[in-house]
Amino acid sequence: MDSITADTETQLKPRKMSRWQAFGIHLAISSLIFLVLAYLVLNHWYPDFFFDTDGGWEGMRIIVAVDLILGPCLTLIVFKAGKPGMRNDLIMIGVFQAVCLAAGVYVVHNERPIALVYVDGQFNSMTTSSYSDANVALPDLSSFSGSSPKRLQVLIPEQAGEEVDLRRKMMEQEHFMNLATEHYQDFDPNQPSFIEAAFDQDNLLDRDQEANEIPRFLEEHGGTLDDYRFYPLNTRYTYLFLGFRKDNNKLAGLLKTPGPL
């Protein structure tokens, strides 16, 4: 009878959680948070080619390091069932992870591209720091169409004198033309000046000899090189090209051939 009672008490007594079980629970919770943040990064903060060109990968590494590695691993190291003060230790780990993750998310969000500005035959990826570093007031982009990053262009005055004045003003301020925020307007790929400004194809082929990215681009998007127009793309991390279809003037995608410096 005593042995039966002892066995029953053993079965009813709750089992202590192992450190690997605690690690698994923490990792599962962190994974759910990561999925939400990954969705925001891929679909809202660094959509399309911006993920490759403007630090999307770098941002994801920060989030992975803090959310999926740092927090769960600290739990794995510290957790010990029945340890005095274990509850407080886990709370401290959670707070530490939350603070680090918040800081990382702030950096990733703050450095996201907010506009793609076309001027003088090239596109420029713009972040908040693109303006603040140049002491230019952050423009209000809410009035422009489309989702962020906004597709914009700098409207160059048609009158030669006005154009000269604008360029002189920007030079005096030591600013590039993509910072002429008062001349921003929605980007129009059908304007003749844009079509005429396409990058020289022979020059593009010369630049691609070593990179050999054109065959990959055509394999992904179809057609021949003559079916596209290409324009330099200046971003925070690299200088590449954007390809547009000639038949409808729509953006086809990113060509990873090194652009002109």
C-alpha positions in Angstrom: 0.0 0.0 0.0 2.8 2.4 0.9 4.5 1.7 -2.4 1.3 2.4 -4.3 0.8 5.7 -2.4 4.4 6.7 -3.2 4.0 5.9 -6.9 0.7 7.9 -7.0 2.4 10.9 -5.3 5.3 10.7 -7.8 2.9 10.8 -10.7 0.9 13.7 -9.3 4.0 15.7 -8.5 4.7 18.3 -11.3 8.0 17.7 -13.1 10.6 20.4 -13.0 11.3 22.1 -16.3 14.7 21.4 -17.8 16.9 24.2 -19.1 16.4 22.9 -22.7 12.6 23.1 -22.3 12.9 26.7 -21.0 15.2 27.4 -24.0 12.6 25.9 -26.3 9.8 28.0 -24.9 11.8 31.2 -25.0 12.9 30.4 -28.6 9.3 29.8 -29.7 8.1 33.1 -28.3 11.1 34.9 -29.8 10.4 33.2 -33.2 6.8 34.6 -33.2 8.2 38.1 -32.5 10.8 37.6 -35.3 8.1 36.6 -37.8 6.2 39.8 -37.1 9.4 41.9 -37.5 10.5 40.1 -40.6 7.2 40.8 -42.2 7.6 44.5 -41.5 11.1 44.6 -42.8 10.4 42.7 -46.0 7.1 44.2 -46.9 7.1 47.7 -45.5 10.5 49.0 -44.4 12.7 47.5 -47.1 10.4 46.2 -49.8 11.4 44.9 -53.3 15.1 45.6 -54.2 15.6 47.9 -51.2 16.2 44.8 -49.0 19.3 44.0 -51.0 20.6 47.5 -51.6 19.7 49.5 -48.5 20.6 47.4 -45.5 17.7 45.0 -45.2 20.0 42.0 -44.7 22.0 44.0 -42.1 18.8 44.9 -40.3 17.7 41.3 -40.2 21.0 40.2 -38.8 20.6 42.6 -35.9 17.1 41.3 -35.2 18.2 37.6 -35.4 21.2 38.2 -33.1 19.1 39.8 -30.4 15.8 38.0 -30.8 16.7 34.5 -31.8 20.2 34.1 -30.3 20.9 36.5 -27.4 17.7 36.0 -25.4 17.1 32.2 -25.7 20.8 31.5 -25.1 20.8 33.6 -21.9 17.9 31.5 -20.7 19.8 28.3 -21.6 22.8 29.4 -19.6 21.0 30.9 -16.6 18.0 28.6 -16.2 18.1 26.0 -13.4 14.9 24.5 -12.0 14.4 25.3 -8.3 17.2 27.9 -8.2 16.4 30.7 -5.7 15.6 33.9 -7.5 15.1 32.1 -10.9 12.0 34.0 -11.6 13.7 37.4 -11.2 16.6 36.2 -13.4 14.2 35.3 -16.2 12.4 38.7 -15.8 15.8 40.4 -16.1 16.7 38.4 -19.2 13.3 39.4 -20.8 13.8 43.0 -20.0 17.4 43.0 -21.3 16.3 41.3 -24.5 13.4 43.7 -24.9 15.6 46.8 -24.5 18.2 45.4 -27.0 15.6 44.4 -29.4 13.8 47.8 -29.2 17.2 49.6 -29.9 17.8 47.3 -32.8 14.4 47.8 -34.3 14.7 51.5 -33.9 17.9 51.5 -35.9 16.5 49.3 -38.6 13.3 51.4 -38.9 15.1 54.8 -38.7 17.6 53.8 -41.5 14.9 52.5 -43.8 14.6 54.1 -47.2 11.8 56.7 -47.3 12.1 57.8 -51.0 13.6 56.8 -54.3 14.4 60.1 -56.0 15.2 60.4 -59.7 17.2 63.3 -61.1 19.8 63.8 -63.8 19.6 60.3 -65.2 20.0 58.3 -61.9 18.0 57.1 -58.9 18.9 57.9 -55.4 17.7 56.0 -52.3 17.0 58.4 -49.5 16.8 57.8 -45.8 16.1 60.2 -43.0 19.8 60.5 -42.4 20.3 61.5 -46.1 18.6 64.8 -45.2 19.8 65.2 -41.6 23.4 64.6 -42.5 23.1 67.4 -45.1 21.3 69.7 -42.8 18.2 69.6 -45.0 14.8 69.6 -43.3 13.1 66.2 -43.7 10.4 66.7 -46.4 6.8 65.9 -45.8 6.2 63.0 -48.2 2.7 62.2 -47.2 1.1 64.2 -50.1 2.9 62.1 -52.7 1.2 59.0 -54.1 2.1 55.4 -53.4 3.4 53.7 -50.3 6.8 54.2 -48.8 9.5 54.4 -50.1 7.9 57.1 -52.3 8.9 57.2 -56.0 9.8 60.8 -56.7 11.7 63.0 -59.1 13.2 66.4 -59.0 11.4 68.7 -61.4 14.1 70.7 -63.2 12.8 74.1 -64.4 12.3 74.2 -68.2 13.6 77.8 -68.4 17.4 77.6 -68.8 17.9 80.6 -66.5 15.8 79.0 -63.8 17.6 75.7 -64.1 21.0 77.5 -63.8 19.8 79.3 -60.7 18.6 76.1 -59.1 21.9 74.3 -59.8 23.9 77.2 -58.6 21.9 77.3 -55.4 22.5 73.6 -54.8 26.2 74.0 -55.5 26.5 76.9 -53.1 24.8 74.9 -50.4 27.1 71.9 -51.3 24.1 69.8 -51.9 23.4 67.2 -54.6 20.3 67.8 -56.8 18.5 64.9 -55.1 18.2 67.1 -52.1 16.2 69.8 -53.9 13.1 68.9 -51.9 11.0 71.9 -52.9 11.1 70.5 -56.5 9.9 67.0 -55.6 7.0 65.5 -57.5 5.7 62.1 -58.3 8.0 60.1 -60.6 6.7 59.7 -64.2 8.5 57.0 -66.2 6.7 58.0 -69.4 8.3 61.5 -69.6 10.5 61.8 -72.7 13.5 63.2 -70.7 13.6 60.0 -68.6 13.4 57.7 -71.7 16.2 59.7 -73.4 18.5 59.5 -70.3 18.9 55.7 -70.3 22.4 54.5 -69.6 24.5 53.7 -72.7 24.2 50.0 -73.5 27.8 49.6 -74.7 29.0 51.1 -71.5 26.7 48.8 -69.5 28.1 45.8 -71.3 31.7 46.9 -70.6 30.8 47.3 -66.9 29.2 43.8 -66.8 32.1 41.9 -68.2 33.5 41.0 -64.8 30.2 40.9 -62.9 28.3 39.0 -65.6 25.0 40.0 -64.0 23.1 40.7 -67.3 22.5 37.0 -68.1 21.0 36.5 -64.6 18.8 39.6 -65.0 17.5 38.4 -68.4 16.9 34.9 -67.1 14.8 36.3 -64.3 12.9 38.9 -66.3 12.9 37.4 -69.8 13.5 39.0 -73.2 16.8 40.5 -74.5 18.9 43.4 -73.4 17.3 45.6 -76.0 13.9 45.1 -74.2 15.1 47.2 -71.3 16.5 50.6 -70.3 18.8 50.9 -67.4 19.6 53.7 -65.0 22.2 54.0 -62.2 20.9 53.5 -58.7 22.8 55.2 -55.8 22.1 53.7 -52.4 23.7 53.8 -49.0 25.7 50.6 -49.6 26.2 50.2 -53.3 25.9 51.7 -56.8 24.0 49.4 -59.2 21.3 49.7 -61.9 17.6 49.6 -62.2 16.1 48.1 -65.3 12.8 49.4 -67.0 10.9 47.6 -69.7 10.7 49.6 -72.9 7.3 48.3 -73.9 5.5 49.8 -70.8 8.2 51.8 -69.0 7.6 49.9 -65.9 10.3 48.9 -63.4 11.5 45.4 -64.0 14.1 45.0 -61.3 17.6 45.4 -60.0 20.7 44.7 -62.2 23.6 44.1 -59.9 26.2 45.3 -62.4 28.4 47.9 -60.6 27.3 51.4 -61.5 29.4 54.5 -62.4 31.0 56.3 -59.4 
